Amino acid sequence: LVVWSYKARGGFIELLVIGAVATLCFVRWLKRDPSGLGYAAGCGLLLGIGWWVNNQILYFIAPLGLFGTLHLIGSLRSGQRGLRSACILSVVSGVSFLVGSFPYWMYNLRNGFPSLGMFGFAPLDEIGQHVVGLWTTAVPILLGAKRFWEGPALLSWGIVGVYLVYGCVLGGALLSRRREIAQLARGRLDSNSQIEIFFAIMGVACAVFCVSTFGWLSQAPRYLLPLYIPLFILCGVWIKLLTARSRLLGTLFLTGLVTLNLASCFWGGRAIPGEPVVYRGERVNREHAALIKELDGLGITKVRTNYWIGYRLAFETNERVTFIVLQEPRQVRIPEYQVLPEGTSQDLVPLLLVPSERSIFVGALNRLGYSFKESSADGYVVIYDIKRPVMNLRRIGRDAVAELKATGSMPPSAAVDGLVETRWATGAPQSVGQNFEIVFTEPQEVCALRYQLGSWSQDYPRGLRIVGEDVVGNRMILLSDADYSRLSIFFRGSDFEFWFPVQRLRKLTLEQVGSHGILDWSVAELSLYSGSV
């Protein structure tokens, strides 16, 4: 608990301090001076500053706002407060919040509210994964049952043990407040003791984590650090309750908590964190000296690589080597790194991979006929000097198309109108069997295809097979689902292209062989080419 609650992590420790003091002001307002404005104004000011510092202050705003509203309603019903007093209190709190968060609003009003990009709901099919990650990885790390970036079994005796210990803490505190919680369920708030607020903060934090786009980061759970504020308080409450019954029990439980935390840091050696996982269990190296020397020797200053490798490499080379984000996580922290020199294509940028990724990207390069060289250093694979095959392509015009057929009600013509600003989409979540079909007026010699997503990059097909049909009706697979899987990873973030031996076709069909619970399948522009490769 100590290690994770004091380590500096960009705005997170400040958030803990602000959230804790704001909650303290709120509780004192209810218990000591519910008619005064001082504590209410202080709480609003602190929450406003927290909003500017880190939007996870939501974990505190939602519970405090709810309990404050219940208190005002209760005081109005009992006649302890008049409507005018309640309105003044609400206005003072709101204005204090705006004053505290003024830098946030000033910046966003001037720049079109870019900070709203921090908020986003995870797709429904990912929320379940976030819930599993929360309870099997994130919370165990925070409670000391699992070490940072450790990757053993999902459940262990250590995890079971800490859940039993802290389950006693939470369960005991809940049972001691069962009557007050029952009253709270009926909308009645006990102003003399506010233990329920801390349960609410924990519940909101876990719920927001699971449904947000940040829920994937269960292995580095800094987005759950506010859990410590209620956890510390509830541990104190439980030990106080035990001590009231038996001083020996209280002392033993406190000793057990301290021992548990010391064991998590020193049992089996110092708890030095593991390195982030890049792909299939393979991790970032601790040392990159040999890799940097190899890149310098090859004259490489820009690579496509994993988020965790790339930012460390940029830091260790003082930005002599920068990178384009490859694979998950796809979050871009420094947009300037993603900019390529004029005339440079992303698919020709050297690849820096862990060994398990090699087969994917080498398979894609071989499938497309690229030439390339390989090197290795520090256990990484470097693919460089990537060159496209010599191609002589001519785009097949729209007048060569006799008919377009596609799943859904949206006009398929939007996918071949020469504009990436328009699109065809299924208008429904991706599912197996959806298709987009092009029928030519007369057979065409086709050897390449370019698929553009425009502004709808999230709508890429989760599985794709491309099938051609010749003049006598024979069907041939031009692109298998397995090949598409490799190529889509290789081209992710840019236009998707592939080429094949010249085929004389009367029809070409894109078939969806994957699915997504929410996103539809989109095509901004589809271009076909004849010629030679």
PLY file of the C-alpha trace (Angstrom):
ply
format ascii 1.0
element vertex 533
property float x
property float y
property float z
element edge 532
property int vertex1
property int vertex2
end_header
0.00 0.00 0.00
2.84 2.39 0.84
4.81 1.86 -2.39
1.86 2.40 -4.71
0.39 5.32 -2.76
3.47 7.56 -2.73
5.26 6.87 -6.04
5.11 9.86 -8.39
2.92 9.10 -11.43
1.98 12.19 -13.47
-0.84 13.85 -11.56
-2.02 10.77 -9.68
-0.49 11.45 -6.27
-1.75 15.04 -6.39
-5.16 13.57 -7.07
-4.97 11.39 -3.95
-4.10 14.41 -1.80
-6.82 16.60 -3.32
-9.46 13.87 -3.16
-8.62 13.01 0.45
-8.72 16.63 1.66
-11.94 17.34 -0.30
-13.59 14.29 1.30
-12.38 15.43 4.73
-13.90 18.90 4.13
-17.16 17.28 3.03
-17.43 15.02 6.10
-16.61 17.91 8.45
-19.22 20.04 6.73
-21.91 17.44 7.44
-20.81 16.64 11.00
-19.73 20.03 12.33
-21.24 22.89 10.36
-24.02 21.87 7.94
-25.40 25.42 7.90
-22.06 27.13 7.13
-20.54 27.81 3.75
-16.82 27.49 4.56
-16.40 23.73 4.27
-18.78 23.53 1.29
-16.83 26.24 -0.56
-13.52 24.55 0.30
-14.78 21.20 -0.93
-16.00 22.69 -4.22
-12.71 24.55 -4.71
-10.64 21.41 -4.11
-12.77 19.29 -6.43
-12.39 21.99 -9.10
-8.61 21.97 -8.76
-8.79 18.18 -8.94
-10.79 18.40 -12.17
-8.00 20.50 -13.67
-5.24 18.19 -12.39
-6.72 14.79 -13.26
-10.22 13.83 -14.40
-10.19 10.79 -12.08
-11.47 13.27 -9.51
-14.79 11.95 -10.85
-14.32 9.09 -8.38
-14.83 11.67 -5.62
-17.19 14.13 -7.34
-19.92 11.55 -8.01
-20.20 10.15 -4.44
-19.77 13.52 -2.73
-22.32 15.10 -5.07
-24.81 12.30 -4.39
-24.39 12.40 -0.61
-24.49 16.20 -0.60
-27.75 16.15 -2.54
-29.27 13.58 -0.15
-28.23 15.73 2.80
-29.83 18.86 1.32
-33.04 16.99 0.52
-33.13 15.55 4.04
-32.53 18.94 5.67
-35.30 20.50 3.54
-37.73 17.75 4.50
-36.93 18.09 8.22
-37.14 21.87 8.13
-33.54 22.30 9.29
-32.79 24.27 6.15
-34.87 26.54 3.96
-35.00 26.51 0.17
-33.11 29.81 0.00
-30.29 28.46 2.18
-30.06 25.28 0.08
-29.86 27.30 -3.14
-27.15 29.58 -1.73
-25.14 26.57 -0.60
-25.46 24.91 -4.04
-24.42 28.12 -5.83
-21.41 28.66 -3.55
-20.25 25.06 -4.08
-20.72 25.30 -7.85
-18.94 28.65 -8.17
-16.07 27.38 -5.99
-15.72 24.36 -8.30
-15.56 26.64 -11.37
-12.95 28.85 -9.70
-10.79 25.85 -8.83
-11.08 24.40 -12.33
-10.76 27.77 -14.12
-7.48 26.87 -15.96
-9.20 23.79 -17.41
-12.15 25.76 -18.78
-9.98 28.62 -20.04
-7.79 26.29 -22.06
-10.61 24.15 -23.44
-12.85 27.08 -24.41
-9.96 28.48 -26.44
-9.04 25.15 -28.06
-12.32 23.37 -28.73
-12.40 21.14 -25.64
-9.67 18.63 -26.56
-9.66 17.39 -22.95
-13.01 15.71 -23.58
-11.04 13.18 -25.60
-9.95 11.70 -22.26
-13.48 10.41 -21.75
-14.70 7.38 -23.62
-16.69 4.21 -23.05
-15.12 0.86 -23.79
-16.91 -1.38 -26.34
-19.35 -3.75 -24.67
-17.31 -6.79 -25.62
-14.28 -5.34 -23.79
-16.01 -4.39 -20.53
-16.10 -8.04 -19.42
-12.33 -8.27 -19.97
-11.87 -5.11 -17.90
-13.91 -6.63 -15.05
-11.74 -9.77 -15.09
-8.57 -7.66 -15.21
-9.81 -5.53 -12.32
-10.23 -8.46 -9.91
-7.46 -10.78 -11.10
-4.70 -8.24 -11.74
-5.32 -4.56 -10.87
-6.74 -4.88 -7.35
-4.32 -7.69 -6.36
-1.39 -5.46 -7.41
-2.70 -2.58 -5.31
-3.27 -4.87 -2.32
0.19 -6.45 -2.60
-0.81 -9.94 -3.76
0.76 -9.50 -7.19
3.78 -7.55 -8.32
3.80 -4.82 -10.95
3.73 -6.33 -14.49
3.90 -9.81 -13.01
2.25 -12.44 -15.16
1.66 -15.72 -13.31
-1.67 -17.55 -12.92
-4.85 -15.48 -12.72
-5.59 -16.70 -9.19
-3.10 -17.64 -6.48
-3.07 -18.25 -2.75
-1.65 -14.75 -2.31
-4.63 -13.24 -4.10
-7.08 -15.40 -2.15
-5.33 -14.41 1.08
-5.51 -10.65 0.58
-9.13 -10.89 -0.54
-9.94 -12.75 2.68
-8.14 -10.15 4.82
-9.60 -7.09 3.12
-12.91 -8.89 2.74
-13.01 -8.99 6.55
-12.29 -5.25 6.62
-15.04 -4.33 4.17
-17.51 -6.93 5.39
-17.02 -5.94 9.03
-17.42 -2.25 8.28
-20.54 -2.95 6.21
-22.14 -5.05 8.93
-21.45 -2.38 11.53
-23.36 0.10 9.36
-26.17 -2.14 8.15
-28.91 0.02 9.67
-27.51 3.25 8.24
-27.08 1.61 4.83
-30.71 0.43 4.94
-31.77 4.02 5.70
-29.57 5.28 2.87
-31.34 2.92 0.47
-34.54 4.77 1.43
-32.89 8.13 0.75
-32.11 8.98 4.39
-28.59 10.06 5.24
-26.98 9.81 8.67
-24.98 13.01 9.08
-23.18 11.83 12.22
-21.05 9.20 10.49
-20.15 9.05 6.81
-18.53 5.62 6.38
-20.90 4.90 3.47
-19.21 7.64 1.43
-16.02 5.59 1.33
-17.82 2.50 0.05
-19.37 4.71 -2.64
-15.96 6.06 -3.70
-14.66 2.50 -4.08
-17.72 1.43 -6.05
-17.58 4.41 -8.42
-13.84 3.96 -9.00
-14.22 0.27 -9.93
-17.28 0.90 -12.12
-15.73 3.81 -14.06
-12.50 1.83 -14.55
-14.36 -1.12 -16.04
-16.55 0.84 -18.47
-13.90 3.36 -19.58
-11.32 3.01 -22.32
-8.61 2.96 -19.62
-9.85 -0.36 -18.22
-7.44 -2.36 -20.36
-4.50 -1.16 -18.27
-5.07 -3.56 -15.39
-1.37 -4.49 -15.21
-0.40 -0.91 -14.29
-3.42 0.17 -12.22
-2.55 3.82 -11.55
-6.10 4.61 -12.68
-7.32 2.93 -9.49
-5.04 4.62 -6.96
-7.97 6.63 -5.45
-9.12 3.29 -3.96
-6.48 3.80 -1.30
-8.28 6.75 0.32
-11.40 4.76 1.33
-9.34 1.62 1.96
-7.12 3.32 4.54
-10.17 4.79 6.31
-12.11 1.51 6.31
-9.10 -0.40 7.66
-8.95 2.10 10.51
-12.68 1.76 11.18
-12.47 -2.05 11.29
-9.46 -2.08 13.61
-11.23 0.41 15.90
-14.31 -1.84 15.99
-12.18 -4.90 16.78
-10.23 -3.05 19.47
-13.48 -1.94 21.11
-14.35 -5.62 21.53
-10.88 -6.88 22.28
-7.63 -4.95 22.34
-5.80 -8.17 21.53
-7.90 -8.78 18.38
-7.37 -5.23 17.17
-3.63 -5.44 17.75
-3.38 -8.81 16.02
-5.28 -7.61 12.96
-3.18 -4.44 12.68
-0.02 -6.55 12.99
-1.37 -8.87 10.29
-1.96 -5.95 7.89
1.54 -4.60 8.41
3.04 -8.09 7.98
1.04 -8.67 4.80
2.34 -5.46 3.25
5.94 -6.13 4.28
5.69 -9.64 2.82
4.41 -8.26 -0.48
7.53 -6.08 -0.72
10.18 -8.50 0.56
8.93 -12.12 0.48
11.22 -14.03 -1.87
13.41 -10.97 -2.43
12.74 -7.31 -3.09
9.61 -6.71 -5.15
11.30 -5.21 -8.19
8.63 -4.66 -10.85
8.61 -6.72 -14.02
8.77 -5.07 -17.43
5.65 -4.40 -19.54
4.44 -7.20 -21.79
4.81 -6.48 -25.51
3.31 -9.55 -27.19
2.51 -13.15 -26.19
4.23 -12.86 -22.84
7.45 -11.34 -24.21
8.52 -8.21 -22.37
10.48 -5.03 -22.84
14.17 -5.44 -21.99
15.65 -3.68 -18.98
18.77 -2.74 -20.95
18.86 -1.28 -24.49
22.52 -0.31 -24.95
23.24 -2.98 -27.57
20.01 -2.21 -29.42
20.78 1.51 -29.55
24.29 0.77 -30.81
22.84 -1.49 -33.54
20.28 1.13 -34.64
22.96 3.81 -34.74
25.18 1.55 -36.81
22.35 0.98 -39.30
21.58 4.70 -39.44
18.01 4.14 -38.21
16.32 7.10 -36.50
12.67 6.11 -36.92
11.07 2.71 -36.20
7.62 1.15 -35.94
7.47 -0.54 -32.57
5.45 -1.17 -29.44
4.38 1.69 -27.16
6.45 0.43 -24.22
9.61 -0.08 -26.27
9.23 3.12 -28.27
8.90 5.67 -25.49
11.76 4.12 -23.54
13.93 4.10 -26.66
13.12 7.76 -27.39
14.01 8.68 -23.80
17.24 6.69 -23.69
18.47 8.17 -27.01
17.39 11.71 -26.09
14.93 11.47 -29.04
17.65 10.59 -31.53
15.46 7.57 -32.30
11.68 8.10 -32.34
8.89 5.73 -33.28
5.44 5.11 -34.74
3.09 3.18 -32.45
2.67 -0.45 -33.52
0.26 -3.02 -32.06
-1.44 -2.50 -28.67
-1.56 -0.16 -26.81
-2.20 2.33 -29.59
-2.36 5.48 -27.48
-0.23 8.29 -28.92
1.36 10.47 -26.22
3.60 12.58 -28.49
1.92 13.17 -31.88
5.11 14.60 -33.40
6.67 11.14 -33.30
4.02 9.90 -35.74
5.02 12.40 -38.45
7.06 10.96 -41.32
9.41 12.87 -43.63
7.86 14.08 -46.87
7.54 11.28 -49.40
8.09 8.50 -46.85
5.52 5.72 -46.63
4.73 4.13 -43.27
5.04 0.59 -44.59
8.72 1.22 -45.41
9.66 2.36 -41.89
11.96 -0.17 -40.13
10.22 -2.57 -37.72
11.48 -3.18 -34.19
9.83 -6.36 -32.87
9.97 -8.96 -30.15
10.65 -12.46 -31.57
7.04 -13.67 -31.35
5.94 -10.83 -33.69
8.45 -11.72 -36.37
6.33 -14.37 -38.12
3.41 -11.93 -38.45
5.37 -9.17 -40.13
7.74 -11.32 -42.15
4.66 -13.22 -43.37
3.02 -9.97 -44.45
6.16 -8.71 -46.19
6.64 -12.01 -48.03
2.96 -12.14 -49.02
3.32 -8.72 -50.64
6.69 -9.42 -52.25
8.65 -6.79 -50.31
12.41 -7.12 -50.02
14.00 -6.47 -46.62
16.94 -7.15 -44.34
17.01 -8.47 -40.78
19.17 -7.88 -37.77
18.93 -8.62 -34.05
20.12 -7.04 -30.83
19.17 -7.31 -27.14
16.72 -10.08 -28.05
14.78 -7.83 -30.47
14.31 -8.31 -34.21
15.03 -5.34 -36.50
13.57 -5.46 -40.02
14.95 -2.66 -42.17
15.76 -1.55 -45.71
12.17 -2.48 -46.62
11.35 -2.00 -50.32
8.21 -2.53 -52.32
8.23 -4.63 -55.46
8.34 -2.75 -58.75
4.74 -2.16 -59.83
3.08 -0.79 -62.95
-0.53 -0.22 -61.93
-3.50 1.45 -63.61
-6.67 2.18 -61.64
-9.80 0.54 -63.05
-12.35 3.29 -63.68
-15.89 3.50 -62.27
-17.28 3.04 -65.76
-15.95 -0.54 -65.75
-18.36 -1.43 -62.93
-21.79 -2.67 -63.94
-23.28 -3.34 -60.50
-22.54 -2.93 -56.81
-24.16 -5.08 -54.14
-23.63 -4.77 -50.40
-25.12 -5.73 -47.04
-27.33 -3.11 -45.42
-29.26 -0.12 -46.66
-26.40 2.34 -47.23
-25.57 2.95 -50.93
-22.44 0.95 -51.92
-21.61 3.59 -54.54
-20.15 5.77 -51.73
-17.25 3.30 -51.55
-16.17 3.84 -55.20
-16.95 7.54 -55.71
-13.33 8.71 -55.43
-13.96 10.46 -52.07
-12.59 9.25 -48.76
-14.95 11.69 -47.03
-17.90 9.44 -47.86
-18.37 5.79 -46.96
-20.41 2.65 -47.30
-21.14 0.86 -44.02
-23.20 -2.13 -42.95
-25.24 0.04 -40.56
-25.13 -2.86 -38.09
-22.46 -4.58 -35.98
-19.98 -6.66 -37.93
-21.01 -10.29 -38.37
-20.04 -13.26 -40.49
-21.75 -13.26 -43.89
-21.79 -9.54 -44.62
-20.32 -8.72 -48.01
-19.48 -6.06 -50.58
-19.65 -7.18 -54.23
-18.39 -5.57 -57.45
-19.64 -6.87 -60.82
-17.80 -5.63 -63.93
-19.44 -4.70 -67.23
-16.92 -7.02 -68.90
-14.09 -9.13 -67.46
-11.17 -7.08 -66.08
-7.56 -8.02 -65.48
-7.12 -7.24 -61.78
-3.86 -7.46 -59.82
-4.14 -5.06 -56.86
-6.61 -3.56 -54.41
-6.48 -0.54 -52.12
-8.87 -0.27 -49.16
-9.22 3.09 -47.41
-11.10 3.75 -44.15
-10.83 7.53 -44.09
-12.19 8.88 -40.79
-13.64 5.49 -39.83
-10.42 3.68 -38.89
-12.15 1.88 -36.00
-14.52 0.19 -38.48
-11.88 -1.98 -40.13
-13.15 -5.52 -40.80
-12.37 -7.89 -37.92
-12.02 -10.71 -40.41
-11.91 -10.51 -44.19
-11.75 -12.81 -47.20
-11.55 -11.48 -50.77
-12.85 -13.76 -53.49
-12.70 -13.37 -57.27
-14.87 -15.06 -59.89
-13.68 -15.61 -63.45
-15.66 -15.58 -66.69
-16.84 -19.19 -66.32
-17.87 -18.82 -62.67
-14.84 -20.37 -61.00
-14.19 -18.84 -57.56
-10.65 -18.14 -56.32
-9.52 -16.79 -52.95
-7.38 -13.73 -53.63
-6.86 -12.97 -49.95
-7.44 -15.53 -47.19
-8.55 -14.62 -43.69
-5.14 -15.73 -42.35
-3.29 -13.48 -44.80
-5.65 -10.60 -44.02
-4.90 -11.00 -40.31
-1.18 -10.45 -40.95
-1.64 -7.65 -43.47
-4.13 -5.74 -41.32
-1.60 -5.67 -38.47
1.15 -4.61 -40.86
-0.91 -1.78 -42.39
-2.86 -0.75 -39.26
-3.16 3.04 -39.07
-2.65 3.52 -42.82
-4.35 2.48 -46.06
-4.66 -1.25 -46.55
-3.20 -2.55 -49.81
-2.38 -5.89 -51.35
-1.56 -7.31 -54.74
-1.61 -10.71 -56.40
-0.93 -12.42 -59.75
-3.08 -10.92 -62.51
-6.54 -12.48 -62.61
-9.20 -11.95 -65.27
-12.34 -11.41 -63.21
-15.99 -10.66 -63.86
-16.78 -10.25 -60.13
-14.94 -9.48 -56.92
-16.40 -9.93 -53.43
-15.24 -8.79 -50.00
-16.63 -11.21 -47.39
-16.78 -10.45 -43.66
-15.60 -13.47 -41.66
-15.24 -11.75 -38.29
-17.56 -9.96 -35.90
-17.78 -7.06 -33.46
-20.48 -6.45 -30.88
-20.86 -2.73 -31.60
-18.91 -1.39 -34.57
-20.13 -1.73 -38.11
-17.97 -2.44 -41.14
-17.06 0.56 -43.28
-15.34 1.25 -46.59
-14.47 4.88 -47.38
-12.90 4.11 -50.75
-12.13 0.90 -52.61
-9.76 1.06 -55.60
-8.95 -1.80 -57.99
-5.95 -1.87 -60.32
-4.81 -3.65 -63.44
-1.24 -3.85 -64.70
1.65 -5.87 -63.33
3.57 -6.39 -60.10
0 1
1 2
2 3
3 4
4 5
5 6
6 7
7 8
8 9
9 10
10 11
11 12
12 13
13 14
14 15
15 16
16 17
17 18
18 19
19 20
20 21
21 22
22 23
23 24
24 25
25 26
26 27
27 28
28 29
29 30
30 31
31 32
32 33
33 34
34 35
35 36
36 37
37 38
38 39
39 40
40 41
41 42
42 43
43 44
44 45
45 46
46 47
47 48
48 49
49 50
50 51
51 52
52 53
53 54
54 55
55 56
56 57
57 58
58 59
59 60
60 61
61 62
62 63
63 64
64 65
65 66
66 67
67 68
68 69
69 70
70 71
71 72
72 73
73 74
74 75
75 76
76 77
77 78
78 79
79 80
80 81
81 82
82 83
83 84
84 85
85 86
86 87
87 88
88 89
89 90
90 91
91 92
92 93
93 94
94 95
95 96
96 97
97 98
98 99
99 100
100 101
101 102
102 103
103 104
104 105
105 106
106 107
107 108
108 109
109 110
110 111
111 112
112 113
113 114
114 115
115 116
116 117
117 118
118 119
119 120
120 121
121 122
122 123
123 124
124 125
125 126
126 127
127 128
128 129
129 130
130 131
131 132
132 133
133 134
134 135
135 136
136 137
137 138
138 139
139 140
140 141
141 142
142 143
143 144
144 145
145 146
146 147
147 148
148 149
149 150
150 151
151 152
152 153
153 154
154 155
155 156
156 157
157 158
158 159
159 160
160 161
161 162
162 163
163 164
164 165
165 166
166 167
167 168
168 169
169 170
170 171
171 172
172 173
173 174
174 175
175 176
176 177
177 178
178 179
179 180
180 181
181 182
182 183
183 184
184 185
185 186
186 187
187 188
188 189
189 190
190 191
191 192
192 193
193 194
194 195
195 196
196 197
197 198
198 199
199 200
200 201
201 202
202 203
203 204
204 205
205 206
206 207
207 208
208 209
209 210
210 211
211 212
212 213
213 214
214 215
215 216
216 217
217 218
218 219
219 220
220 221
221 222
222 223
223 224
224 225
225 226
226 227
227 228
228 229
229 230
230 231
231 232
232 233
233 234
234 235
235 236
236 237
237 238
238 239
239 240
240 241
241 242
242 243
243 244
244 245
245 246
246 247
247 248
248 249
249 250
250 251
251 252
252 253
253 254
254 255
255 256
256 257
257 258
258 259
259 260
260 261
261 262
262 263
263 264
264 265
265 266
266 267
267 268
268 269
269 270
270 271
271 272
272 273
273 274
274 275
275 276
276 277
277 278
278 279
279 280
280 281
281 282
282 283
283 284
284 285
285 286
286 287
287 288
288 289
289 290
290 291
291 292
292 293
293 294
294 295
295 296
296 297
297 298
298 299
299 300
300 301
301 302
302 303
303 304
304 305
305 306
306 307
307 308
308 309
309 310
310 311
311 312
312 313
313 314
314 315
315 316
316 317
317 318
318 319
319 320
320 321
321 322
322 323
323 324
324 325
325 326
326 327
327 328
328 329
329 330
330 331
331 332
332 333
333 334
334 335
335 336
336 337
337 338
338 339
339 340
340 341
341 342
342 343
343 344
344 345
345 346
346 347
347 348
348 349
349 350
350 351
351 352
352 353
353 354
354 355
355 356
356 357
357 358
358 359
359 360
360 361
361 362
362 363
363 364
364 365
365 366
366 367
367 368
368 369
369 370
370 371
371 372
372 373
373 374
374 375
375 376
376 377
377 378
378 379
379 380
380 381
381 382
382 383
383 384
384 385
385 386
386 387
387 388
388 389
389 390
390 391
391 392
392 393
393 394
394 395
395 396
396 397
397 398
398 399
399 400
400 401
401 402
402 403
403 404
404 405
405 406
406 407
407 408
408 409
409 410
410 411
411 412
412 413
413 414
414 415
415 416
416 417
417 418
418 419
419 420
420 421
421 422
422 423
423 424
424 425
425 426
426 427
427 428
428 429
429 430
430 431
431 432
432 433
433 434
434 435
435 436
436 437
437 438
438 439
439 440
440 441
441 442
442 443
443 444
444 445
445 446
446 447
447 448
448 449
449 450
450 451
451 452
452 453
453 454
454 455
455 456
456 457
457 458
458 459
459 460
460 461
461 462
462 463
463 464
464 465
465 466
466 467
467 468
468 469
469 470
470 471
471 472
472 473
473 474
474 475
475 476
476 477
477 478
478 479
479 480
480 481
481 482
482 483
483 484
484 485
485 486
486 487
487 488
488 489
489 490
490 491
491 492
492 493
493 494
494 495
495 496
496 497
497 498
498 499
499 500
500 501
501 502
502 503
503 504
504 505
505 506
506 507
507 508
508 509
509 510
510 511
511 512
512 513
513 514
514 515
515 516
516 517
517 518
518 519
519 520
520 521
521 522
522 523
523 524
524 525
525 526
526 527
527 528
528 529
529 530
530 531
531 532
